[in-house]
Amino acid sequence: MIEYEFWDVSISRTKSRNAVCQWLTQAAEFQGWELDRLHRDPTGHRTVRLRRKIIRMRATV
């Protein structure tokens, strides 16, 4: 079974779409995060949920 860790990020409505896209791209490239969910409420506030796989090492005998 694959396990994930999650990171919820709140982004204000004053950030441009390009700035948010650039930030999400850098989080994906350099830290291994992928977009799980993006919610935008009627006021323009964005809530982003990112996820990445948790890799567990097994002991070898």
PDB file with SEQRES, HELIX, SHEET and CRYST1 records, atoms N, CA, C and O in Angstrom:
SEQRES   1 A   61  MET ILE GLU TYR GLU PHE TRP ASP VAL SER ILE SER ARG          
SEQRES   2 A   61  THR LYS SER ARG ASN ALA VAL CYS GLN TRP LEU THR GLN          
SEQRES   3 A   61  ALA ALA GLU PHE GLN GLY TRP GLU LEU ASP ARG LEU HIS          
SEQRES   4 A   61  ARG ASP PRO THR GLY HIS ARG THR VAL ARG LEU ARG ARG          
SEQRES   5 A   61  LYS ILE ILE ARG MET ARG ALA THR VAL                          
HELIX    1 AA1 ARG A   17  GLN A   31  1                                  15    
SHEET    1 AA1 3 GLU A   3  ILE A  11  0                                        
SHEET    2 AA1 3 ARG A  46  ILE A  54 -1                                        
SHEET    3 AA1 3 GLU A  34  ARG A  40 -1                                        
CRYST1    1.000    1.000    1.000  90.00  90.00  90.00 P 1           1          
ATOM      1  N   MET A   1       0.840  -1.186   0.000  1.00  0.00           N  
ATOM      2  CA  MET A   1       0.000   0.000   0.000  1.00  0.00           C  
ATOM      3  C   MET A   1       0.885   1.249   0.000  1.00  0.00           C  
ATOM      4  O   MET A   1       1.862   1.334   0.743  1.00  0.00           O  
ATOM      5  N   ILE A   2       0.533   2.183  -0.821  1.00  0.00           N  
ATOM      6  CA  ILE A   2       1.301   3.421  -0.926  1.00  0.00           C  
ATOM      7  C   ILE A   2       0.838   4.387   0.153  1.00  0.00           C  
ATOM      8  O   ILE A   2      -0.359   4.602   0.343  1.00  0.00           O  
ATOM      9  N   GLU A   3       1.804   4.964   0.857  1.00  0.00           N  
ATOM     10  CA  GLU A   3       1.490   5.972   1.863  1.00  0.00           C  
ATOM     11  C   GLU A   3       1.953   7.332   1.372  1.00  0.00           C  
ATOM     12  O   GLU A   3       2.981   7.459   0.705  1.00  0.00           O  
ATOM     13  N   TYR A   4       1.176   8.337   1.714  1.00  0.00           N  
ATOM     14  CA  TYR A   4       1.497   9.707   1.323  1.00  0.00           C  
ATOM     15  C   TYR A   4       1.576  10.597   2.549  1.00  0.00           C  
ATOM     16  O   TYR A   4       0.937  10.337   3.569  1.00  0.00           O  
ATOM     17  N   GLU A   5       2.364  11.644   2.435  1.00  0.00           N  
ATOM     18  CA  GLU A   5       2.303  12.722   3.414  1.00  0.00           C  
ATOM     19  C   GLU A   5       1.678  13.912   2.699  1.00  0.00           C  
ATOM     20  O   GLU A   5       1.869  14.099   1.497  1.00  0.00           O  
ATOM     21  N   PHE A   6       0.936  14.707   3.446  1.00  0.00           N  
ATOM     22  CA  PHE A   6       0.188  15.815   2.859  1.00  0.00           C  
ATOM     23  C   PHE A   6       0.655  17.146   3.445  1.00  0.00           C  
ATOM     24  O   PHE A   6       1.117  17.220   4.584  1.00  0.00           O  
ATOM     25  N   TRP A   7       0.520  18.183   2.640  1.00  0.00           N  
ATOM     26  CA  TRP A   7       0.883  19.536   3.042  1.00  0.00           C  
ATOM     27  C   TRP A   7      -0.217  20.464   2.547  1.00  0.00           C  
ATOM     28  O   TRP A   7      -0.394  20.640   1.341  1.00  0.00           O  
ATOM     29  N   ASP A   8      -0.950  21.053   3.477  1.00  0.00           N  
ATOM     30  CA  ASP A   8      -2.014  21.997   3.127  1.00  0.00           C  
ATOM     31  C   ASP A   8      -1.455  23.409   3.163  1.00  0.00           C  
ATOM     32  O   ASP A   8      -0.854  23.831   4.151  1.00  0.00           O  
ATOM     33  N   VAL A   9      -1.664  24.131   2.071  1.00  0.00           N  
ATOM     34  CA  VAL A   9      -1.123  25.475   1.921  1.00  0.00           C  
ATOM     35  C   VAL A   9      -2.262  26.428   1.578  1.00  0.00           C  
ATOM     36  O   VAL A   9      -3.082  26.133   0.709  1.00  0.00           O  
ATOM     37  N   SER A  10      -2.312  27.557   2.254  1.00  0.00           N  
ATOM     38  CA  SER A  10      -3.293  28.597   1.948  1.00  0.00           C  
ATOM     39  C   SER A  10      -2.599  29.702   1.164  1.00  0.00           C  
ATOM     40  O   SER A  10      -1.527  30.171   1.547  1.00  0.00           O  
ATOM     41  N   ILE A  11      -3.215  30.109   0.072  1.00  0.00           N  
ATOM     42  CA  ILE A  11      -2.636  31.132  -0.798  1.00  0.00           C  
ATOM     43  C   ILE A  11      -3.644  32.267  -0.915  1.00  0.00           C  
ATOM     44  O   ILE A  11      -4.814  32.042  -1.226  1.00  0.00           O  
ATOM     45  N   SER A  12      -3.182  33.476  -0.666  1.00  0.00           N  
ATOM     46  CA  SER A  12      -4.095  34.621  -0.704  1.00  0.00           C  
ATOM     47  C   SER A  12      -4.506  34.940  -2.137  1.00  0.00           C  
ATOM     48  O   SER A  12      -3.857  34.534  -3.101  1.00  0.00           O  
ATOM     49  N   ARG A  13      -5.583  35.667  -2.240  1.00  0.00           N  
ATOM     50  CA  ARG A  13      -6.098  36.010  -3.558  1.00  0.00           C  
ATOM     51  C   ARG A  13      -5.261  37.064  -4.267  1.00  0.00           C  
ATOM     52  O   ARG A  13      -5.451  37.308  -5.458  1.00  0.00           O  
ATOM     53  N   THR A  14      -4.334  37.695  -3.544  1.00  0.00           N  
ATOM     54  CA  THR A  14      -3.500  38.723  -4.168  1.00  0.00           C  
ATOM     55  C   THR A  14      -2.362  38.140  -5.003  1.00  0.00           C  
ATOM     56  O   THR A  14      -1.764  38.849  -5.812  1.00  0.00           O  
ATOM     57  N   LYS A  15      -2.061  36.862  -4.815  1.00  0.00           N  
ATOM     58  CA  LYS A  15      -1.013  36.217  -5.613  1.00  0.00           C  
ATOM     59  C   LYS A  15      -1.542  35.946  -7.015  1.00  0.00           C  
ATOM     60  O   LYS A  15      -2.677  35.500  -7.184  1.00  0.00           O  
ATOM     61  N   SER A  16      -0.725  36.215  -8.005  1.00  0.00           N  
ATOM     62  CA  SER A  16      -1.149  35.985  -9.375  1.00  0.00           C  
ATOM     63  C   SER A  16      -1.122  34.496  -9.708  1.00  0.00           C  
ATOM     64  O   SER A  16      -0.462  33.701  -9.039  1.00  0.00           O  
ATOM     65  N   ARG A  17      -1.839  34.154 -10.736  1.00  0.00           N  
ATOM     66  CA  ARG A  17      -1.880  32.761 -11.173  1.00  0.00           C  
ATOM     67  C   ARG A  17      -0.493  32.284 -11.594  1.00  0.00           C  
ATOM     68  O   ARG A  17      -0.121  31.143 -11.318  1.00  0.00           O  
ATOM     69  N   ASN A  18       0.270  33.143 -12.256  1.00  0.00           N  
ATOM     70  CA  ASN A  18       1.618  32.776 -12.691  1.00  0.00           C  
ATOM     71  C   ASN A  18       2.543  32.536 -11.501  1.00  0.00           C  
ATOM     72  O   ASN A  18       3.353  31.609 -11.527  1.00  0.00           O  
ATOM     73  N   ALA A  19       2.432  33.360 -10.459  1.00  0.00           N  
ATOM     74  CA  ALA A  19       3.273  33.184  -9.277  1.00  0.00           C  
ATOM     75  C   ALA A  19       2.951  31.872  -8.569  1.00  0.00           C  
ATOM     76  O   ALA A  19       3.853  31.161  -8.127  1.00  0.00           O  
ATOM     77  N   VAL A  20       1.669  31.556  -8.464  1.00  0.00           N  
ATOM     78  CA  VAL A  20       1.261  30.302  -7.822  1.00  0.00           C  
ATOM     79  C   VAL A  20       1.724  29.113  -8.651  1.00  0.00           C  
ATOM     80  O   VAL A  20       2.212  28.126  -8.099  1.00  0.00           O  
ATOM     81  N   CYS A  21       1.580  29.194  -9.954  1.00  0.00           N  
ATOM     82  CA  CYS A  21       2.015  28.119 -10.844  1.00  0.00           C  
ATOM     83  C   CYS A  21       3.517  27.891 -10.733  1.00  0.00           C  
ATOM     84  O   CYS A  21       3.972  26.748 -10.690  1.00  0.00           O  
ATOM     85  N   GLN A  22       4.284  28.968 -10.687  1.00  0.00           N  
ATOM     86  CA  GLN A  22       5.734  28.862 -10.557  1.00  0.00           C  
ATOM     87  C   GLN A  22       6.114  28.236  -9.216  1.00  0.00           C  
ATOM     88  O   GLN A  22       7.011  27.395  -9.157  1.00  0.00           O  
ATOM     89  N   TRP A  23       5.445  28.636  -8.151  1.00  0.00           N  
ATOM     90  CA  TRP A  23       5.729  28.081  -6.827  1.00  0.00           C  
ATOM     91  C   TRP A  23       5.411  26.588  -6.774  1.00  0.00           C  
ATOM     92  O   TRP A  23       6.196  25.804  -6.240  1.00  0.00           O  
ATOM     93  N   LEU A  24       4.251  26.188  -7.330  1.00  0.00           N  
ATOM     94  CA  LEU A  24       3.876  24.780  -7.345  1.00  0.00           C  
ATOM     95  C   LEU A  24       4.839  23.948  -8.195  1.00  0.00           C  
ATOM     96  O   LEU A  24       5.149  22.807  -7.851  1.00  0.00           O  
ATOM     97  N   THR A  25       5.304  24.514  -9.291  1.00  0.00           N  
ATOM     98  CA  THR A  25       6.269  23.820 -10.145  1.00  0.00           C  
ATOM     99  C   THR A  25       7.581  23.593  -9.413  1.00  0.00           C  
ATOM    100  O   THR A  25       8.160  22.512  -9.514  1.00  0.00           O  
ATOM    101  N   GLN A  26       8.058  24.583  -8.683  1.00  0.00           N  
ATOM    102  CA  GLN A  26       9.293  24.426  -7.922  1.00  0.00           C  
ATOM    103  C   GLN A  26       9.135  23.413  -6.796  1.00  0.00           C  
ATOM    104  O   GLN A  26      10.056  22.643  -6.525  1.00  0.00           O  
ATOM    105  N   ALA A  27       7.983  23.403  -6.141  1.00  0.00           N  
ATOM    106  CA  ALA A  27       7.738  22.413  -5.084  1.00  0.00           C  
ATOM    107  C   ALA A  27       7.736  21.004  -5.665  1.00  0.00           C  
ATOM    108  O   ALA A  27       8.195  20.064  -5.017  1.00  0.00           O  
ATOM    109  N   ALA A  28       7.223  20.854  -6.877  1.00  0.00           N  
ATOM    110  CA  ALA A  28       7.190  19.541  -7.525  1.00  0.00           C  
ATOM    111  C   ALA A  28       8.584  19.101  -7.963  1.00  0.00           C  
ATOM    112  O   ALA A  28       8.974  17.956  -7.737  1.00  0.00           O  
ATOM    113  N   GLU A  29       9.328  19.996  -8.583  1.00  0.00           N  
ATOM    114  CA  GLU A  29      10.638  19.630  -9.121  1.00  0.00           C  
ATOM    115  C   GLU A  29      11.675  19.369  -8.052  1.00  0.00           C  
ATOM    116  O   GLU A  29      12.410  18.385  -8.134  1.00  0.00           O  
ATOM    117  N   PHE A  30      11.751  20.222  -7.058  1.00  0.00           N  
ATOM    118  CA  PHE A  30      12.851  20.149  -6.109  1.00  0.00           C  
ATOM    119  C   PHE A  30      12.527  19.416  -4.820  1.00  0.00           C  
ATOM    120  O   PHE A  30      13.442  18.977  -4.122  1.00  0.00           O  
ATOM    121  N   GLN A  31      11.244  19.269  -4.480  1.00  0.00           N  
ATOM    122  CA  GLN A  31      10.882  18.639  -3.216  1.00  0.00           C  
ATOM    123  C   GLN A  31      10.020  17.395  -3.390  1.00  0.00           C  
ATOM    124  O   GLN A  31       9.727  16.711  -2.409  1.00  0.00           O  
ATOM    125  N   GLY A  32       9.610  17.089  -4.613  1.00  0.00           N  
ATOM    126  CA  GLY A  32       8.861  15.873  -4.874  1.00  0.00           C  
ATOM    127  C   GLY A  32       7.371  15.933  -4.599  1.00  0.00           C  
ATOM    128  O   GLY A  32       6.720  14.890  -4.531  1.00  0.00           O  
ATOM    129  N   TRP A  33       6.812  17.127  -4.438  1.00  0.00           N  
ATOM    130  CA  TRP A  33       5.376  17.261  -4.158  1.00  0.00           C  
ATOM    131  C   TRP A  33       4.595  17.187  -5.453  1.00  0.00           C  
ATOM    132  O   TRP A  33       5.088  17.580  -6.510  1.00  0.00           O  
ATOM    133  N   GLU A  34       3.369  16.681  -5.367  1.00  0.00           N  
ATOM    134  CA  GLU A  34       2.448  16.710  -6.495  1.00  0.00           C  
ATOM    135  C   GLU A  34       1.113  17.262  -6.009  1.00  0.00           C  
ATOM    136  O   GLU A  34       0.772  17.159  -4.831  1.00  0.00           O  
ATOM    137  N   LEU A  35       0.369  17.845  -6.937  1.00  0.00           N  
ATOM    138  CA  LEU A  35      -0.904  18.469  -6.590  1.00  0.00           C  
ATOM    139  C   LEU A  35      -1.950  17.396  -6.335  1.00  0.00           C  
ATOM    140  O   LEU A  35      -2.204  16.554  -7.196  1.00  0.00           O  
ATOM    141  N   ASP A  36      -2.553  17.425  -5.164  1.00  0.00           N  
ATOM    142  CA  ASP A  36      -3.622  16.492  -4.822  1.00  0.00           C  
ATOM    143  C   ASP A  36      -4.981  17.156  -4.996  1.00  0.00           C  
ATOM    144  O   ASP A  36      -5.899  16.564  -5.564  1.00  0.00           O  
ATOM    145  N   ARG A  37      -5.106  18.381  -4.510  1.00  0.00           N  
ATOM    146  CA  ARG A  37      -6.395  19.061  -4.553  1.00  0.00           C  
ATOM    147  C   ARG A  37      -6.173  20.574  -4.542  1.00  0.00           C  
ATOM    148  O   ARG A  37      -5.264  21.080  -3.885  1.00  0.00           O  
ATOM    149  N   LEU A  38      -7.012  21.272  -5.273  1.00  0.00           N  
ATOM    150  CA  LEU A  38      -6.991  22.729  -5.278  1.00  0.00           C  
ATOM    151  C   LEU A  38      -8.421  23.208  -5.092  1.00  0.00           C  
ATOM    152  O   LEU A  38      -9.312  22.846  -5.861  1.00  0.00           O  
ATOM    153  N   HIS A  39      -8.635  24.021  -4.070  1.00  0.00           N  
ATOM    154  CA  HIS A  39      -9.966  24.563  -3.806  1.00  0.00           C  
ATOM    155  C   HIS A  39      -9.886  26.075  -3.821  1.00  0.00           C  
ATOM    156  O   HIS A  39      -9.005  26.675  -3.205  1.00  0.00           O  
ATOM    157  N   ARG A  40     -10.808  26.673  -4.526  1.00  0.00           N  
ATOM    158  CA  ARG A  40     -10.879  28.136  -4.584  1.00  0.00           C  
ATOM    159  C   ARG A  40     -12.269  28.555  -4.147  1.00  0.00           C  
ATOM    160  O   ARG A  40     -13.266  28.182  -4.765  1.00  0.00           O  
ATOM    161  N   ASP A  41     -12.329  29.333  -3.078  1.00  0.00           N  
ATOM    162  CA  ASP A  41     -13.639  29.748  -2.564  1.00  0.00           C  
ATOM    163  C   ASP A  41     -14.135  30.993  -3.314  1.00  0.00           C  
ATOM    164  O   ASP A  41     -13.380  31.578  -4.092  1.00  0.00           O  
ATOM    165  N   PRO A  42     -15.368  31.399  -3.096  1.00  0.00           N  
ATOM    166  CA  PRO A  42     -15.937  32.535  -3.831  1.00  0.00           C  
ATOM    167  C   PRO A  42     -15.190  33.856  -3.648  1.00  0.00           C  
ATOM    168  O   PRO A  42     -15.284  34.737  -4.503  1.00  0.00           O  
ATOM    169  N   THR A  43     -14.451  34.008  -2.548  1.00  0.00           N  
ATOM    170  CA  THR A  43     -13.703  35.249  -2.347  1.00  0.00           C  
ATOM    171  C   THR A  43     -12.380  35.269  -3.102  1.00  0.00           C  
ATOM    172  O   THR A  43     -11.717  36.305  -3.152  1.00  0.00           O  
ATOM    173  N   GLY A  44     -11.981  34.131  -3.696  1.00  0.00           N  
ATOM    174  CA  GLY A  44     -10.732  34.064  -4.445  1.00  0.00           C  
ATOM    175  C   GLY A  44      -9.588  33.443  -3.667  1.00  0.00           C  
ATOM    176  O   GLY A  44      -8.500  33.264  -4.213  1.00  0.00           O  
ATOM    177  N   HIS A  45      -9.810  33.111  -2.402  1.00  0.00           N  
ATOM    178  CA  HIS A  45      -8.775  32.479  -1.579  1.00  0.00           C  
ATOM    179  C   HIS A  45      -8.572  31.037  -2.037  1.00  0.00           C  
ATOM    180  O   HIS A  45      -9.542  30.307  -2.240  1.00  0.00           O  
ATOM    181  N   ARG A  46      -7.306  30.622  -2.200  1.00  0.00           N  
ATOM    182  CA  ARG A  46      -6.997  29.272  -2.666  1.00  0.00           C  
ATOM    183  C   ARG A  46      -6.466  28.423  -1.527  1.00  0.00           C  
ATOM    184  O   ARG A  46      -5.662  28.889  -0.720  1.00  0.00           O  
ATOM    185  N   THR A  47      -6.914  27.182  -1.463  1.00  0.00           N  
ATOM    186  CA  THR A  47      -6.375  26.199  -0.539  1.00  0.00           C  
ATOM    187  C   THR A  47      -5.841  25.048  -1.381  1.00  0.00           C  
ATOM    188  O   THR A  47      -6.586  24.424  -2.136  1.00  0.00           O  
ATOM    189  N   VAL A  48      -4.564  24.775  -1.249  1.00  0.00           N  
ATOM    190  CA  VAL A  48      -3.899  23.760  -2.054  1.00  0.00           C  
ATOM    191  C   VAL A  48      -3.476  22.625  -1.140  1.00  0.00           C  
ATOM    192  O   VAL A  48      -2.929  22.865  -0.064  1.00  0.00           O  
ATOM    193  N   ARG A  49      -3.724  21.392  -1.557  1.00  0.00           N  
ATOM    194  CA  ARG A  49      -3.233  20.224  -0.836  1.00  0.00           C  
ATOM    195  C   ARG A  49      -2.236  19.511  -1.743  1.00  0.00           C  
ATOM    196  O   ARG A  49      -2.576  19.061  -2.838  1.00  0.00           O  
ATOM    197  N   LEU A  50      -1.000  19.418  -1.262  1.00  0.00           N  
ATOM    198  CA  LEU A  50       0.053  18.721  -1.984  1.00  0.00           C  
ATOM    199  C   LEU A  50       0.321  17.383  -1.306  1.00  0.00           C  
ATOM    200  O   LEU A  50       0.068  17.224  -0.111  1.00  0.00           O  
ATOM    201  N   ARG A  51       0.824  16.439  -2.060  1.00  0.00           N  
ATOM    202  CA  ARG A  51       1.165  15.147  -1.478  1.00  0.00           C  
ATOM    203  C   ARG A  51       2.461  14.628  -2.080  1.00  0.00           C  
ATOM    204  O   ARG A  51       2.844  15.000  -3.190  1.00  0.00           O  
ATOM    205  N   ARG A  52       3.129  13.758  -1.325  1.00  0.00           N  
ATOM    206  CA  ARG A  52       4.288  13.040  -1.850  1.00  0.00           C  
ATOM    207  C   ARG A  52       4.373  11.685  -1.174  1.00  0.00           C  
ATOM    208  O   ARG A  52       3.910  11.504  -0.048  1.00  0.00           O  
ATOM    209  N   LYS A  53       4.965  10.749  -1.871  1.00  0.00           N  
ATOM    210  CA  LYS A  53       5.036   9.380  -1.383  1.00  0.00           C  
ATOM    211  C   LYS A  53       6.015   9.285  -0.231  1.00  0.00           C  
ATOM    212  O   LYS A  53       7.057   9.940  -0.213  1.00  0.00           O  
ATOM    213  N   ILE A  54       5.646   8.438   0.741  1.00  0.00           N  
ATOM    214  CA  ILE A  54       6.551   8.106   1.831  1.00  0.00           C  
ATOM    215  C   ILE A  54       7.192   6.775   1.451  1.00  0.00           C  
ATOM    216  O   ILE A  54       6.501   5.778   1.244  1.00  0.00           O  
ATOM    217  N   ILE A  55       8.506   6.774   1.365  1.00  0.00           N  
ATOM    218  CA  ILE A  55       9.234   5.571   1.008  1.00  0.00           C  
ATOM    219  C   ILE A  55       9.802   4.969   2.271  1.00  0.00           C  
ATOM    220  O   ILE A  55      10.626   5.587   2.944  1.00  0.00           O  
ATOM    221  N   ARG A  56       9.369   3.774   2.595  1.00  0.00           N  
ATOM    222  CA  ARG A  56       9.830   3.068   3.784  1.00  0.00           C  
ATOM    223  C   ARG A  56      10.922   2.081   3.377  1.00  0.00           C  
ATOM    224  O   ARG A  56      10.762   1.317   2.425  1.00  0.00           O  
ATOM    225  N   MET A  57      12.013   2.108   4.100  1.00  0.00           N  
ATOM    226  CA  MET A  57      13.101   1.158   3.838  1.00  0.00           C  
ATOM    227  C   MET A  57      12.853  -0.119   4.636  1.00  0.00           C  
ATOM    228  O   MET A  57      12.520  -0.069   5.821  1.00  0.00           O  
ATOM    229  N   ARG A  58      13.014  -1.240   3.989  1.00  0.00           N  
ATOM    230  CA  ARG A  58      12.871  -2.527   4.684  1.00  0.00           C  
ATOM    231  C   ARG A  58      14.260  -3.031   5.051  1.00  0.00           C  
ATOM    232  O   ARG A  58      15.225  -2.874   4.304  1.00  0.00           O  
ATOM    233  N   ALA A  59      14.323  -3.631   6.207  1.00  0.00           N  
ATOM    234  CA  ALA A  59      15.590  -4.192   6.666  1.00  0.00           C  
ATOM    235  C   ALA A  59      15.898  -5.469   5.862  1.00  0.00           C  
ATOM    236  O   ALA A  59      15.022  -6.301   5.625  1.00  0.00           O  
ATOM    237  N   THR A  60      17.143  -5.592   5.460  1.00  0.00           N  
ATOM    238  CA  THR A  60      17.568  -6.806   4.758  1.00  0.00           C  
ATOM    239  C   THR A  60      18.326  -7.698   5.715  1.00  0.00           C  
ATOM    240  O   THR A  60      19.036  -7.235   6.607  1.00  0.00           O  
ATOM    241  N   VAL A  61      18.158  -8.962   5.509  1.00  0.00           N  
ATOM    242  CA  VAL A  61      18.794  -9.937   6.422  1.00  0.00           C  
ATOM    243  C   VAL A  61      20.064 -10.474   5.822  1.00  0.00           C  
ATOM    244  O   VAL A  61      20.735 -11.301   6.439  1.00  0.00           O  
TER     245      VAL A  61                                                      
END                                                                             
